[in-house]
Amino acid sequence: MTTIYGIRNCDTMKRAFAWLKDQRVDYEFHDYKKAGVSADMLKSWTSQVGWEKLLNTRGTTWRKLTEEQRADMNEKKAQQLMQQQPSLIKRPVLSHGSKILVGFDDKAYQELLKK
């Protein structure tokens, strides 16, 4: 099963949705702004790709955090922040089988989803 996690109105998500549709890939969409993300899922993701890759430090949600919240970032603190504020998770996260991809890269999607 293929699942794409993110926020529907994000431009990168829209490109990923379009690519999946063009490639006729069946997928499930999980809006983590509405449905959230479990602590276990975040632990699994960070163990696969690292919290540094998963944490979106370029968005407005990151910039709205206090200096204290951003200081001394580590895996545990990043996971807690991402669970509390899912907009801090880079988008999209594509899950296929036991593997994930963070961000949209058509070549990486093609490789992961080879039929």
MODELLER restraints for C-alpha pairs under 7 A, 6 or more apart:
rsr = mdl.restraints
at = mdl.atoms
rsr.add(forms.Gaussian(group=physical.xy_distance, feature=features.Distance(at['CA:1:A'], at['CA:27:A']), mean=6.90, stdev=0.5))
rsr.add(forms.Gaussian(group=physical.xy_distance, feature=features.Distance(at['CA:1:A'], at['CA:96:A']), mean=6.00, stdev=0.5))
rsr.add(forms.Gaussian(group=physical.xy_distance, feature=features.Distance(at['CA:1:A'], at['CA:97:A']), mean=6.30, stdev=0.5))
rsr.add(forms.Gaussian(group=physical.xy_distance, feature=features.Distance(at['CA:2:A'], at['CA:26:A']), mean=6.96, stdev=0.5))
rsr.add(forms.Gaussian(group=physical.xy_distance, feature=features.Distance(at['CA:2:A'], at['CA:27:A']), mean=4.82, stdev=0.5))
rsr.add(forms.Gaussian(group=physical.xy_distance, feature=features.Distance(at['CA:2:A'], at['CA:28:A']), mean=6.37, stdev=0.5))
rsr.add(forms.Gaussian(group=physical.xy_distance, feature=features.Distance(at['CA:2:A'], at['CA:95:A']), mean=5.62, stdev=0.5))
rsr.add(forms.Gaussian(group=physical.xy_distance, feature=features.Distance(at['CA:2:A'], at['CA:96:A']), mean=4.55, stdev=0.5))
rsr.add(forms.Gaussian(group=physical.xy_distance, feature=features.Distance(at['CA:3:A'], at['CA:27:A']), mean=5.29, stdev=0.5))
rsr.add(forms.Gaussian(group=physical.xy_distance, feature=features.Distance(at['CA:3:A'], at['CA:28:A']), mean=4.63, stdev=0.5))
rsr.add(forms.Gaussian(group=physical.xy_distance, feature=features.Distance(at['CA:3:A'], at['CA:29:A']), mean=5.77, stdev=0.5))
rsr.add(forms.Gaussian(group=physical.xy_distance, feature=features.Distance(at['CA:3:A'], at['CA:94:A']), mean=5.90, stdev=0.5))
rsr.add(forms.Gaussian(group=physical.xy_distance, feature=features.Distance(at['CA:3:A'], at['CA:95:A']), mean=5.13, stdev=0.5))
rsr.add(forms.Gaussian(group=physical.xy_distance, feature=features.Distance(at['CA:3:A'], at['CA:96:A']), mean=6.59, stdev=0.5))
rsr.add(forms.Gaussian(group=physical.xy_distance, feature=features.Distance(at['CA:4:A'], at['CA:27:A']), mean=6.93, stdev=0.5))
rsr.add(forms.Gaussian(group=physical.xy_distance, feature=features.Distance(at['CA:4:A'], at['CA:28:A']), mean=6.27, stdev=0.5))
rsr.add(forms.Gaussian(group=physical.xy_distance, feature=features.Distance(at['CA:4:A'], at['CA:29:A']), mean=5.04, stdev=0.5))
rsr.add(forms.Gaussian(group=physical.xy_distance, feature=features.Distance(at['CA:4:A'], at['CA:30:A']), mean=6.18, stdev=0.5))
rsr.add(forms.Gaussian(group=physical.xy_distance, feature=features.Distance(at['CA:4:A'], at['CA:92:A']), mean=6.51, stdev=0.5))
rsr.add(forms.Gaussian(group=physical.xy_distance, feature=features.Distance(at['CA:4:A'], at['CA:93:A']), mean=5.74, stdev=0.5))
rsr.add(forms.Gaussian(group=physical.xy_distance, feature=features.Distance(at['CA:4:A'], at['CA:94:A']), mean=4.49, stdev=0.5))
rsr.add(forms.Gaussian(group=physical.xy_distance, feature=features.Distance(at['CA:4:A'], at['CA:95:A']), mean=6.20, stdev=0.5))
rsr.add(forms.Gaussian(group=physical.xy_distance, feature=features.Distance(at['CA:5:A'], at['CA:29:A']), mean=6.03, stdev=0.5))
rsr.add(forms.Gaussian(group=physical.xy_distance, feature=features.Distance(at['CA:5:A'], at['CA:30:A']), mean=4.77, stdev=0.5))
rsr.add(forms.Gaussian(group=physical.xy_distance, feature=features.Distance(at['CA:5:A'], at['CA:31:A']), mean=5.93, stdev=0.5))
rsr.add(forms.Gaussian(group=physical.xy_distance, feature=features.Distance(at['CA:5:A'], at['CA:32:A']), mean=6.40, stdev=0.5))
rsr.add(forms.Gaussian(group=physical.xy_distance, feature=features.Distance(at['CA:5:A'], at['CA:92:A']), mean=5.63, stdev=0.5))
rsr.add(forms.Gaussian(group=physical.xy_distance, feature=features.Distance(at['CA:5:A'], at['CA:93:A']), mean=4.99, stdev=0.5))
rsr.add(forms.Gaussian(group=physical.xy_distance, feature=features.Distance(at['CA:5:A'], at['CA:94:A']), mean=6.28, stdev=0.5))
rsr.add(forms.Gaussian(group=physical.xy_distance, feature=features.Distance(at['CA:6:A'], at['CA:13:A']), mean=6.90, stdev=0.5))
rsr.add(forms.Gaussian(group=physical.xy_distance, feature=features.Distance(at['CA:6:A'], at['CA:30:A']), mean=6.54, stdev=0.5))
rsr.add(forms.Gaussian(group=physical.xy_distance, feature=features.Distance(at['CA:6:A'], at['CA:31:A']), mean=5.22, stdev=0.5))
rsr.add(forms.Gaussian(group=physical.xy_distance, feature=features.Distance(at['CA:6:A'], at['CA:32:A']), mean=5.63, stdev=0.5))
rsr.add(forms.Gaussian(group=physical.xy_distance, feature=features.Distance(at['CA:6:A'], at['CA:91:A']), mean=5.38, stdev=0.5))
rsr.add(forms.Gaussian(group=physical.xy_distance, feature=features.Distance(at['CA:6:A'], at['CA:92:A']), mean=5.06, stdev=0.5))
rsr.add(forms.Gaussian(group=physical.xy_distance, feature=features.Distance(at['CA:6:A'], at['CA:93:A']), mean=6.55, stdev=0.5))
rsr.add(forms.Gaussian(group=physical.xy_distance, feature=features.Distance(at['CA:7:A'], at['CA:13:A']), mean=7.00, stdev=0.5))
rsr.add(forms.Gaussian(group=physical.xy_distance, feature=features.Distance(at['CA:7:A'], at['CA:31:A']), mean=5.24, stdev=0.5))
rsr.add(forms.Gaussian(group=physical.xy_distance, feature=features.Distance(at['CA:7:A'], at['CA:32:A']), mean=6.49, stdev=0.5))
rsr.add(forms.Gaussian(group=physical.xy_distance, feature=features.Distance(at['CA:7:A'], at['CA:33:A']), mean=6.21, stdev=0.5))
rsr.add(forms.Gaussian(group=physical.xy_distance, feature=features.Distance(at['CA:8:A'], at['CA:31:A']), mean=6.70, stdev=0.5))
rsr.add(forms.Gaussian(group=physical.xy_distance, feature=features.Distance(at['CA:12:A'], at['CA:91:A']), mean=6.93, stdev=0.5))
rsr.add(forms.Gaussian(group=physical.xy_distance, feature=features.Distance(at['CA:12:A'], at['CA:104:A']), mean=6.68, stdev=0.5))
rsr.add(forms.Gaussian(group=physical.xy_distance, feature=features.Distance(at['CA:13:A'], at['CA:91:A']), mean=6.63, stdev=0.5))
rsr.add(forms.Gaussian(group=physical.xy_distance, feature=features.Distance(at['CA:13:A'], at['CA:92:A']), mean=5.78, stdev=0.5))
rsr.add(forms.Gaussian(group=physical.xy_distance, feature=features.Distance(at['CA:16:A'], at['CA:104:A']), mean=6.11, stdev=0.5))
rsr.add(forms.Gaussian(group=physical.xy_distance, feature=features.Distance(at['CA:32:A'], at['CA:86:A']), mean=6.10, stdev=0.5))
rsr.add(forms.Gaussian(group=physical.xy_distance, feature=features.Distance(at['CA:33:A'], at['CA:86:A']), mean=5.64, stdev=0.5))
rsr.add(forms.Gaussian(group=physical.xy_distance, feature=features.Distance(at['CA:33:A'], at['CA:87:A']), mean=6.59, stdev=0.5))
rsr.add(forms.Gaussian(group=physical.xy_distance, feature=features.Distance(at['CA:36:A'], at['CA:86:A']), mean=6.53, stdev=0.5))
rsr.add(forms.Gaussian(group=physical.xy_distance, feature=features.Distance(at['CA:37:A'], at['CA:83:A']), mean=6.03, stdev=0.5))
rsr.add(forms.Gaussian(group=physical.xy_distance, feature=features.Distance(at['CA:38:A'], at['CA:83:A']), mean=6.90, stdev=0.5))
rsr.add(forms.Gaussian(group=physical.xy_distance, feature=features.Distance(at['CA:39:A'], at['CA:83:A']), mean=6.64, stdev=0.5))
rsr.add(forms.Gaussian(group=physical.xy_distance, feature=features.Distance(at['CA:42:A'], at['CA:79:A']), mean=6.23, stdev=0.5))
rsr.add(forms.Gaussian(group=physical.xy_distance, feature=features.Distance(at['CA:46:A'], at['CA:54:A']), mean=6.85, stdev=0.5))
rsr.add(forms.Gaussian(group=physical.xy_distance, feature=features.Distance(at['CA:51:A'], at['CA:75:A']), mean=5.69, stdev=0.5))
rsr.add(forms.Gaussian(group=physical.xy_distance, feature=features.Distance(at['CA:51:A'], at['CA:78:A']), mean=6.67, stdev=0.5))
rsr.add(forms.Gaussian(group=physical.xy_distance, feature=features.Distance(at['CA:54:A'], at['CA:89:A']), mean=5.71, stdev=0.5))
rsr.add(forms.Gaussian(group=physical.xy_distance, feature=features.Distance(at['CA:54:A'], at['CA:90:A']), mean=5.48, stdev=0.5))
rsr.add(forms.Gaussian(group=physical.xy_distance, feature=features.Distance(at['CA:54:A'], at['CA:102:A']), mean=6.83, stdev=0.5))
rsr.add(forms.Gaussian(group=physical.xy_distance, feature=features.Distance(at['CA:55:A'], at['CA:78:A']), mean=6.91, stdev=0.5))
rsr.add(forms.Gaussian(group=physical.xy_distance, feature=features.Distance(at['CA:55:A'], at['CA:88:A']), mean=5.78, stdev=0.5))
rsr.add(forms.Gaussian(group=physical.xy_distance, feature=features.Distance(at['CA:55:A'], at['CA:89:A']), mean=5.12, stdev=0.5))
rsr.add(forms.Gaussian(group=physical.xy_distance, feature=features.Distance(at['CA:55:A'], at['CA:90:A']), mean=5.92, stdev=0.5))
rsr.add(forms.Gaussian(group=physical.xy_distance, feature=features.Distance(at['CA:56:A'], at['CA:88:A']), mean=5.00, stdev=0.5))
rsr.add(forms.Gaussian(group=physical.xy_distance, feature=features.Distance(at['CA:56:A'], at['CA:89:A']), mean=5.37, stdev=0.5))
rsr.add(forms.Gaussian(group=physical.xy_distance, feature=features.Distance(at['CA:56:A'], at['CA:90:A']), mean=4.79, stdev=0.5))
rsr.add(forms.Gaussian(group=physical.xy_distance, feature=features.Distance(at['CA:61:A'], at['CA:87:A']), mean=6.46, stdev=0.5))
rsr.add(forms.Gaussian(group=physical.xy_distance, feature=features.Distance(at['CA:61:A'], at['CA:88:A']), mean=6.25, stdev=0.5))
rsr.add(forms.Gaussian(group=physical.xy_distance, feature=features.Distance(at['CA:62:A'], at['CA:88:A']), mean=6.46, stdev=0.5))
rsr.add(forms.Gaussian(group=physical.xy_distance, feature=features.Distance(at['CA:82:A'], at['CA:88:A']), mean=5.33, stdev=0.5))
rsr.add(forms.Gaussian(group=physical.xy_distance, feature=features.Distance(at['CA:82:A'], at['CA:89:A']), mean=5.94, stdev=0.5))
rsr.add(forms.Gaussian(group=physical.xy_distance, feature=features.Distance(at['CA:90:A'], at['CA:102:A']), mean=6.71, stdev=0.5))
rsr.add(forms.Gaussian(group=physical.xy_distance, feature=features.Distance(at['CA:90:A'], at['CA:103:A']), mean=6.51, stdev=0.5))
rsr.add(forms.Gaussian(group=physical.xy_distance, feature=features.Distance(at['CA:91:A'], at['CA:102:A']), mean=6.50, stdev=0.5))
rsr.add(forms.Gaussian(group=physical.xy_distance, feature=features.Distance(at['CA:91:A'], at['CA:103:A']), mean=5.24, stdev=0.5))
rsr.add(forms.Gaussian(group=physical.xy_distance, feature=features.Distance(at['CA:92:A'], at['CA:102:A']), mean=5.91, stdev=0.5))
rsr.add(forms.Gaussian(group=physical.xy_distance, feature=features.Distance(at['CA:92:A'], at['CA:103:A']), mean=4.99, stdev=0.5))
rsr.add(forms.Gaussian(group=physical.xy_distance, feature=features.Distance(at['CA:92:A'], at['CA:104:A']), mean=6.44, stdev=0.5))
rsr.add(forms.Gaussian(group=physical.xy_distance, feature=features.Distance(at['CA:93:A'], at['CA:100:A']), mean=6.59, stdev=0.5))
rsr.add(forms.Gaussian(group=physical.xy_distance, feature=features.Distance(at['CA:93:A'], at['CA:101:A']), mean=5.66, stdev=0.5))
rsr.add(forms.Gaussian(group=physical.xy_distance, feature=features.Distance(at['CA:93:A'], at['CA:102:A']), mean=4.62, stdev=0.5))
rsr.add(forms.Gaussian(group=physical.xy_distance, feature=features.Distance(at['CA:93:A'], at['CA:103:A']), mean=6.25, stdev=0.5))
rsr.add(forms.Gaussian(group=physical.xy_distance, feature=features.Distance(at['CA:94:A'], at['CA:100:A']), mean=5.33, stdev=0.5))
rsr.add(forms.Gaussian(group=physical.xy_distance, feature=features.Distance(at['CA:94:A'], at['CA:101:A']), mean=5.10, stdev=0.5))
rsr.add(forms.Gaussian(group=physical.xy_distance, feature=features.Distance(at['CA:94:A'], at['CA:102:A']), mean=6.51, stdev=0.5))
rsr.add(forms.Gaussian(group=physical.xy_distance, feature=features.Distance(at['CA:95:A'], at['CA:101:A']), mean=6.66, stdev=0.5))
